[in-house]
Amino acid sequence: MKKAETTHLDFDNVLEKVPHIYPKSAVYKFFGFSLFGIFMFFISITLNGKKTIPLDHLVTFIRTQFSSVIVYYILIIVIAGAIYPLYQKTWNKSIVEMVISALKIIGAIASVLVVFNIGPSWLLAEDMGPYWYKSLLTPIGVLVPIGAIFLAMLVGYGLLEFIGILVQPIMRPIWKTPGRSAIDAVASFVGSYSIGLLITNRIYKEGKYTTKEAVIIATGFSTVSVTFMIVVAKTLDLMDIWNLYFWVTFLVTFLVTAISVRIWPIRNISNDYYNNMDGDKEKIVKENRLQHAWKEAMQTAEKAPNLWQSIKENVKDGLVMAMGILPTIMSIGLIGLWLVNHTPIFDYAAYLFVPLTYVLQMAEPLIVAKAAVVNLIDMFLPSLVAVESAIETRFIVGTLSISAILFFSALIPCILSTEIPISLGKMIGIWFVRSILTLIIVTPIAYLLL
């Protein structure tokens, strides 16, 4: 009798060690959808002499083939975005909401004037309204909803959980975020910060990030894409040292994030989950990491809704996000550009950073200080400030424009349009901290390597 019991117990132990056999449909969904999502977001291919990710090629194709339609599609999104806070009755929830809502209306009016070529000459100048509408509103307005289609494949069928467990030993100790946040970071750098935020917002609402984790990811990983970094490098004439510029900027950006999560204002942000839900806490895995990653991925793929349902939800989120950010990009960008070109306000504001730039013994401290302040308005404007400077100054400004991350023309309105509860004041505080840390870290690197 005792022998039989022992045999039975041994058999149970063996059964526990046998991996669960998942349905073939879960395996197919994991590999099929995840690999296609990786291809669309992360694999650069060359078409018509341009090397970029397939999603960017698709967006470029749509913008080229349907350019006349896209102009009015963007206009509809902008107008809808201006009306949406009034329809939702959220425009007067706070002073910040009232200001943002007013800016959205201004952005909608400016867009109508630009599209129909009526209004003041300063607005219709080629480097003002038309530039902002074509170069910023159009790519984002097309990219976000289309990217949302493939985003469903990237994050909905187990890849997030699989990668998350594999990189857990790196993400949690260094950046205090779950392993799954690695997908957000890569999506932003390779694709777009708007896509990265779309991922972050969705996962936060699912209870897989705390508020603090969502803020860290939104303000620390949601930088501009590699393709836009190339635009900055070309403007600053840094393409001859592109590899150096890219890798230094990459390392500085994530080093700054690692420091900023441990100090004010991020350190004091709540660790609660969305709407005070219990949250889907990431399991800390210490052994058999690959096996656990596979198990989590299969369980997610098994429970995942059908692809069409995921696409519908993501496209809806993408359209709402586009409506939230496009009108503010237009208004804030134009206001910032006009202030830079026609007033001395940023020359005076630059003195906020002048003491630091002098302490760091920069060759052109005033230019770097002005670029740092202008960066809060838009990440491309610093390049225009430093375009004729020495190479060390251009390198510092080019790195700063990426590493500071937060700016009013796009990313800050992007974050405000999500469910992540972070105030405008804290975002400005994070921008200031990131700017200071970036200058301290990149300045000696620039003068040592160049």
C-alpha positions in Angstrom: 0.0 0.0 0.0 2.8 2.4 0.9 4.5 1.5 -2.3 1.4 2.3 -4.4 1.1 5.7 -2.6 4.7 6.5 -3.4 4.3 5.6 -7.0 1.2 7.8 -7.3 2.9 10.8 -5.7 5.9 10.4 -8.1 3.6 10.2 -11.0 1.9 13.5 -9.9 5.3 15.2 -9.7 6.2 14.0 -13.2 2.9 15.4 -14.5 3.6 18.8 -12.9 6.9 19.0 -14.8 5.3 18.2 -18.2 4.7 21.4 -20.1 1.0 22.2 -20.8 0.1 21.4 -24.4 -1.5 24.5 -25.8 -3.9 24.5 -28.7 -2.3 24.9 -32.1 -4.3 28.0 -32.7 -2.5 29.8 -29.8 0.9 28.8 -31.2 -0.1 30.0 -34.7 -1.5 33.3 -33.3 1.6 33.9 -31.3 4.1 33.3 -34.1 2.0 34.5 -37.0 0.7 37.8 -35.6 3.8 38.6 -33.5 6.2 38.0 -36.3 4.1 40.1 -38.7 4.0 42.9 -36.0 7.7 42.7 -35.6 8.2 42.9 -39.3 6.0 46.0 -39.6 7.5 47.9 -36.7 11.1 46.8 -36.4 12.6 45.4 -39.6 14.0 48.1 -42.0 13.7 47.4 -45.7 14.7 49.5 -48.7 12.1 50.6 -51.2 12.5 53.2 -53.8 15.9 54.1 -52.4 14.5 54.7 -48.9 15.4 52.5 -46.0 12.9 52.4 -43.1 10.4 50.1 -41.4 7.5 48.7 -43.5 4.9 50.8 -41.5 6.7 54.0 -42.5 6.8 52.8 -46.1 3.0 52.1 -46.0 2.3 55.5 -44.4 4.5 57.2 -47.1 2.7 55.3 -49.9 -0.7 56.3 -48.5 0.3 60.0 -48.2 1.8 60.0 -51.7 -1.1 58.2 -53.5 -3.9 59.9 -51.7 -2.3 63.3 -50.9 -5.3 65.4 -51.9 -7.6 63.2 -49.8 -5.2 63.1 -46.8 -5.2 67.0 -46.6 -8.9 67.0 -45.9 -8.8 63.8 -43.7 -6.3 65.6 -41.4 -8.5 68.7 -41.4 -11.5 66.6 -40.3 -9.5 65.0 -37.5 -8.2 68.4 -36.3 -11.8 69.9 -36.3 -13.2 66.8 -34.6 -10.4 67.0 -32.0 -11.3 70.7 -31.3 -15.0 69.8 -30.8 -14.4 66.6 -28.9 -13.8 68.2 -25.4 -17.0 70.2 -25.8 -18.9 67.1 -26.8 -17.5 65.1 -23.9 -18.0 68.1 -21.6 -14.4 67.8 -20.3 -13.2 71.2 -21.5 -13.8 72.9 -18.2 -12.6 70.1 -15.8 -9.5 72.1 -14.9 -7.6 75.2 -15.9 -5.2 73.1 -17.9 -8.1 71.4 -19.7 -9.6 74.8 -20.5 -6.2 76.1 -21.9 -5.7 72.9 -24.0 -9.3 73.1 -25.3 -8.8 76.7 -26.3 -5.5 75.8 -28.1 -7.3 73.0 -29.9 -9.8 75.5 -31.2 -7.0 77.8 -32.3 -5.3 74.9 -34.0 -8.5 74.0 -35.9 -9.0 77.6 -37.1 -5.3 77.8 -38.2 -5.6 74.5 -40.0 -8.7 75.7 -41.9 -6.9 78.9 -42.9 -3.8 77.0 -44.1 -5.7 74.4 -46.1 -7.8 77.0 -47.9 -4.9 79.4 -48.2 -6.6 82.4 -46.5 -5.4 84.5 -43.6 -2.4 86.6 -42.6 0.8 86.4 -44.6 2.9 85.3 -41.5 0.7 82.2 -41.1 0.8 81.3 -44.7 4.5 81.7 -45.0 6.1 78.4 -46.3 8.1 77.8 -43.1 5.1 78.5 -40.8 1.5 77.1 -41.3 2.1 74.9 -44.4 5.4 73.5 -42.9 3.7 72.5 -39.6 0.6 71.1 -41.4 2.6 69.0 -43.9 5.6 68.0 -41.9 4.0 67.3 -38.5 0.3 67.0 -38.6 0.0 64.8 -41.7 2.6 62.1 -40.7 1.2 61.7 -37.2 -2.4 61.8 -38.4 -1.8 59.0 -40.8 0.6 57.0 -38.8 -1.3 56.7 -35.5 -4.6 55.0 -36.8 -2.7 52.8 -39.4 -0.1 51.9 -36.8 -2.9 50.9 -34.5 -3.9 48.1 -36.9 -0.5 46.4 -36.7 -0.1 47.3 -33.0 -2.9 44.8 -32.3 -0.7 42.1 -33.7 2.4 43.3 -31.8 1.0 43.5 -28.3 -2.2 41.4 -28.2 -1.0 37.8 -28.8 1.7 37.0 -26.3 4.9 38.8 -27.5 4.6 41.4 -24.8 4.6 38.8 -22.1 7.3 36.7 -23.7 9.8 39.5 -24.1 8.8 41.0 -20.8 9.9 37.9 -18.8 13.1 37.6 -20.8 14.3 41.2 -20.1 12.9 41.4 -16.6 16.4 41.2 -15.0 17.4 44.4 -16.9 14.3 46.6 -16.9 13.2 46.3 -13.2 16.6 47.1 -11.5 17.7 49.8 -13.9 14.5 51.6 -14.9 12.0 50.4 -12.2 9.5 49.2 -14.9 8.2 45.7 -15.8 10.0 43.7 -18.5 7.1 44.2 -20.9 7.9 47.9 -21.0 10.9 47.1 -23.3 8.4 46.8 -26.2 7.3 50.4 -25.6 10.9 51.6 -25.6 11.8 49.9 -28.8 8.5 50.9 -30.5 9.2 54.5 -29.8 12.8 54.5 -31.0 12.1 52.4 -34.1 8.6 53.6 -34.9 7.1 56.7 -33.2 6.5 58.1 -29.8 2.8 58.3 -30.6 2.8 54.5 -31.2 4.8 54.0 -28.0 2.3 56.0 -26.0 -0.6 54.1 -27.6 1.0 50.9 -26.3 1.6 52.4 -22.9 -1.9 53.7 -22.5 -3.5 50.4 -23.5 -1.3 48.4 -21.1 -1.9 50.9 -18.3 -5.7 50.7 -18.8 -5.4 46.9 -18.7 -3.8 47.2 -15.2 -0.4 45.9 -16.3 1.4 49.1 -15.3 1.1 51.2 -12.1 0.7 55.0 -12.5 4.4 55.5 -11.7 5.5 52.9 -14.2 3.2 54.4 -16.9 4.7 57.9 -16.2 8.3 56.5 -16.3 7.6 54.9 -19.7 5.7 57.8 -21.2 8.3 60.4 -20.1 11.4 58.3 -20.3 11.0 56.0 -23.3 8.7 57.8 -25.6 11.3 59.6 -27.6 11.2 60.4 -31.3 11.9 57.7 -33.8 15.2 56.9 -35.4 13.9 58.3 -38.7 13.3 61.6 -37.1 16.7 61.5 -35.5 18.1 61.3 -39.1 16.2 64.5 -39.9 17.9 66.2 -36.8 21.3 64.8 -37.8 20.9 66.1 -41.4 19.9 69.5 -40.2 22.8 69.8 -37.9 25.2 68.3 -40.5 26.1 65.3 -38.3 25.5 62.5 -40.8 29.2 62.0 -41.2 29.3 60.8 -37.6 25.8 59.3 -37.6 26.7 56.0 -35.8 28.5 58.0 -33.0 25.5 60.4 -32.7 22.9 57.6 -32.7 24.6 55.5 -30.1 25.6 58.3 -27.8 22.1 59.7 -28.0 20.6 56.3 -27.3 22.8 55.6 -24.3 22.4 59.2 -22.9 18.6 59.1 -23.2 18.2 55.8 -21.3 20.9 56.7 -18.7 19.0 60.0 -18.0 15.8 57.9 -17.6 17.5 55.6 -15.1 18.6 58.6 -13.0 15.3 60.5 -13.3 13.2 57.7 -12.0 15.0 57.9 -8.7 14.6 61.7 -8.1 11.8 64.3 -8.0 9.2 64.5 -9.4 8.9 60.9 -10.6 10.0 59.4 -7.3 6.9 60.7 -5.5 4.3 59.5 -8.0 1.7 56.9 -6.9 2.1 53.2 -7.5 -1.6 52.6 -7.7 -3.2 51.0 -10.8 -5.7 52.4 -13.3 -9.0 53.3 -11.5 -7.7 51.6 -8.3 -8.0 48.2 -9.8 -5.9 45.3 -8.3 -3.6 45.2 -11.2 -2.0 42.4 -13.1 1.4 42.4 -11.3 4.3 41.0 -13.3 5.5 37.7 -11.9 9.1 37.9 -10.8 10.8 34.9 -12.5 14.2 33.7 -11.2 14.6 30.4 -12.9 13.5 28.5 -16.1 13.0 32.0 -17.6 12.4 30.8 -21.2 9.9 28.2 -20.0 7.9 30.8 -18.0 8.0 33.3 -20.9 6.6 30.7 -23.3 3.8 29.8 -20.8 2.8 33.4 -20.3 2.8 34.0 -24.1 0.6 30.9 -24.8 -1.9 31.8 -22.0 -2.2 35.3 -23.5 -2.6 34.1 -27.1 -5.2 31.5 -25.9 -7.3 34.1 -24.2 -6.8 36.9 -26.8 -9.9 38.2 -28.7 -10.1 37.7 -32.5 -7.9 39.9 -34.6 -10.7 42.0 -36.0 -11.9 42.9 -32.5 -8.4 43.9 -31.4 -7.9 46.0 -34.6 -11.3 47.8 -34.0 -10.3 48.7 -30.4 -6.8 49.9 -31.3 -8.0 51.9 -34.3 -10.6 53.6 -32.1 -7.9 54.4 -29.5 -5.6 55.7 -32.4 -8.2 58.0 -33.8 -9.1 59.4 -30.4 -5.4 60.0 -29.7 -4.9 61.7 -33.2 -7.9 63.9 -32.4 -6.4 64.8 -29.1 -2.9 65.8 -30.3 -3.2 67.2 -33.9 -5.0 70.5 -33.0 -2.6 71.2 -30.2 0.4 70.4 -32.3 -0.8 73.0 -34.8 -1.5 75.8 -32.3 1.4 75.3 -29.9 3.9 74.7 -32.8 2.9 77.8 -34.6 2.9 79.9 -31.5 6.4 78.6 -30.5 7.8 79.1 -34.0 6.5 82.7 -34.2 7.9 83.5 -30.8 11.3 82.1 -31.8 11.4 84.0 -35.1 9.9 87.3 -34.1 10.5 87.9 -30.3 13.4 87.8 -27.9 11.5 85.8 -25.3 13.6 82.7 -25.6 16.8 84.8 -25.5 15.8 85.9 -22.0 14.4 82.4 -21.0 17.8 80.9 -22.0 19.3 82.4 -18.8 17.6 79.6 -16.9 20.3 77.3 -18.3 23.2 79.8 -18.8 24.8 79.1 -15.3 25.1 75.4 -16.1 26.4 75.9 -19.7 29.1 78.2 -18.3 30.0 75.7 -15.5 30.3 73.0 -18.1 32.7 75.3 -20.1 30.9 75.0 -23.4 32.3 76.9 -26.3 28.9 78.5 -27.1 27.0 78.5 -23.8 24.3 81.0 -24.8 23.3 79.0 -28.0 23.1 75.7 -26.0 21.0 77.5 -23.3 18.6 78.9 -25.9 18.3 75.5 -27.6 17.5 73.9 -24.3 14.6 76.3 -23.6 13.3 76.2 -27.2 13.3 72.4 -26.9 10.3 72.6 -24.6 8.2 74.0 -27.5 9.3 71.5 -30.1 12.2 69.0 -30.4 13.1 70.2 -34.0 13.5 73.9 -33.1 16.8 73.5 -31.2 18.4 72.3 -34.5 17.5 75.6 -36.2 19.1 77.5 -33.3 22.4 75.7 -33.5 22.6 75.0 -37.2 25.7 77.2 -37.8 27.5 76.4 -34.6 30.7 74.4 -33.9 30.4 70.6 -34.2 30.6 70.0 -30.4 27.7 72.5 -29.9 25.7 70.8 -32.7 26.3 67.4 -31.2 25.2 68.5 -27.7 22.1 70.2 -29.1 21.3 67.2 -31.3 21.5 64.8 -28.4 19.6 67.2 -26.0 16.7 67.6 -28.5 16.1 63.8 -28.4 17.0 63.0 -24.7 14.8 65.7 -23.2 11.8 63.9 -24.7 9.0 66.2 -23.5 7.8 69.1 -25.7 4.6 71.0 -26.2 4.1 70.7 -29.9 3.3 67.0 -29.7 4.4 64.7 -26.9 2.9 66.6 -24.0 -0.5 66.9 -25.7 -0.1 63.2 -26.5 0.4 62.3 -22.9 -2.5 64.6 -21.8 -4.8 62.8 -24.3 -4.1 59.4 -22.6 -5.5 58.1 -19.3 -2.1 58.4 -17.6 -2.7 60.9 -14.7 0.2 63.2 -14.7 -0.1 67.0 -14.4 1.3 69.6 -16.7 3.5 70.9 -13.9 5.1 67.6 -13.3 5.8 67.1 -17.0 7.6 70.4 -17.1 9.5 69.4 -14.0 10.6 66.1 -15.7 11.6 68.0 -18.8 13.8 70.4 -16.7 15.4 67.5 -14.8 16.1 65.6 -18.1 17.6 68.6 -19.8 19.9 69.3 -16.9 21.0 65.6 -16.7 21.5 65.4 -20.4 23.7 68.5 -20.6 25.8 67.2 -17.7 26.3 63.8 -19.3 26.7 64.6 -23.0 29.0 67.7 -22.8 32.1 65.9 -21.6 31.4 63.0 -24.1 31.1 65.5 -27.0 34.4 67.3 -26.2 36.2 64.0 -25.6 35.1 62.3 -28.8 34.9 65.2 -31.3 
